Amino acid sequence: MTEKDYAEALAPSERRKSDRKKLIIDVKFAGGDATGIANTRDIGVGGLYMTTNAALEMGAPIFMTMGVGGKEISFSGTVVYIDPGQGVGVRFQDISEDDKEFLKGELELE
């Protein structure tokens, strides 16, 4: 099954559950054998897409830190989408309710 097949096979309950906003900010990450700094392409309260050449695997746990609106937020997530050589989609796992509300306000999401 290709990554595209996997994404298309996801049930509606497994797909993105929150709106995202196009926003480019630096995100420091560590996951699998990869560490680095990437750029987000879009972000929401449930996850983000980041551009990176890092070889991250589907389902890999990842730890990230980013600065948004003058506040540094750290959280972990799971790689749920891979576009090899381009980037990965990450679903947040342990982002606090306070940080979710902060992101909602900063991103002007409902």
C-alpha positions as CSV (number, residue, x, y, z in Angstrom):
1,M,0.0,0.0,0.0
2,T,1.5,3.4,-1.0
3,E,1.3,6.4,1.2
4,K,-1.4,7.9,-1.1
5,D,-3.4,4.6,-0.8
6,Y,-3.1,4.8,3.0
7,A,-4.3,8.3,3.1
8,E,-7.3,7.6,0.9
9,A,-8.1,4.5,2.9
10,L,-8.4,6.4,6.2
11,A,-11.9,6.4,7.5
12,P,-13.4,9.8,8.1
13,S,-12.9,9.3,11.9
14,E,-9.1,8.9,11.3
15,R,-8.7,11.9,9.1
16,R,-7.9,15.5,10.1
17,K,-10.3,16.6,12.8
18,S,-9.5,20.3,12.9
19,D,-9.0,23.1,10.5
20,R,-5.5,24.2,9.6
21,K,-4.1,27.6,8.7
22,K,-1.3,28.2,6.3
23,L,1.6,29.3,8.5
24,I,5.3,29.1,8.1
25,I,7.3,28.9,11.3
26,D,10.4,27.0,12.4
27,V,9.9,23.8,14.3
28,K,12.7,21.8,16.0
29,F,12.0,18.1,15.9
30,A,13.4,14.7,17.0
31,G,12.0,11.5,15.8
32,G,13.3,8.1,14.8
33,D,17.0,8.7,13.7
34,A,16.3,12.2,12.6
35,T,16.6,15.6,14.3
36,G,16.6,19.0,12.8
37,I,14.8,22.2,12.2
38,A,11.9,22.2,9.6
39,N,9.3,24.7,8.6
40,T,5.6,24.2,9.0
41,R,3.5,24.7,6.0
42,D,0.2,24.6,7.8
43,I,-0.9,24.1,11.4
44,G,-4.0,23.5,13.4
45,V,-4.9,22.5,16.9
46,G,-4.7,18.8,15.9
47,G,-1.5,18.7,13.9
48,L,0.7,20.2,11.3
49,Y,2.6,19.6,8.1
50,M,6.3,20.3,8.1
51,T,8.7,20.4,5.2
52,T,11.7,18.2,5.7
53,N,14.0,15.9,3.9
54,A,14.4,13.8,7.0
55,A,13.6,10.1,6.6
56,L,10.7,9.7,9.1
57,E,8.6,6.6,9.0
58,M,4.8,6.3,9.1
59,G,3.7,5.9,12.7
60,A,7.0,7.2,14.1
61,P,6.7,9.2,17.4
62,I,8.2,12.7,17.1
63,F,8.9,15.4,19.6
64,M,8.6,19.0,18.5
65,T,9.2,22.5,19.8
66,M,8.1,25.7,18.1
67,G,7.6,29.4,18.8
68,V,4.1,30.8,18.1
69,G,3.0,34.3,19.1
70,G,6.0,34.8,21.4
71,K,5.3,31.5,23.3
72,E,7.3,28.3,23.0
73,I,5.2,25.2,22.8
74,S,6.7,21.6,23.1
75,F,4.7,18.5,22.4
76,S,4.9,15.0,20.9
77,G,3.1,13.6,17.9
78,T,2.9,10.8,15.5
79,V,3.8,10.9,11.8
80,V,0.6,10.1,9.9
81,Y,1.5,11.2,6.4
82,I,4.7,11.0,4.4
83,D,5.6,12.8,1.2
84,P,9.2,11.5,0.7
85,G,11.8,14.2,0.2
86,Q,9.1,16.9,0.8
87,G,7.7,16.7,4.3
88,V,5.4,14.9,6.8
89,G,2.1,15.3,8.4
90,V,2.0,15.0,12.2
91,R,-0.9,14.4,14.5
92,F,-0.4,15.9,18.0
93,Q,-0.5,13.5,20.9
94,D,0.0,15.3,24.1
95,I,-0.6,19.0,23.5
96,S,-2.1,20.5,26.6
97,E,-5.6,22.1,26.6
98,D,-4.0,25.4,27.4
99,D,-1.7,25.2,24.3
100,K,-4.6,24.1,22.1
101,E,-6.6,27.1,23.2
102,F,-3.6,29.3,22.7
103,L,-3.1,28.0,19.1
104,K,-6.8,28.4,18.4
105,G,-6.5,32.1,19.3
106,E,-3.2,32.7,17.5
107,L,-4.4,30.9,14.4
108,E,-7.9,32.4,14.6
109,L,-9.5,29.0,14.2
110,E,-12.9,28.0,15.4
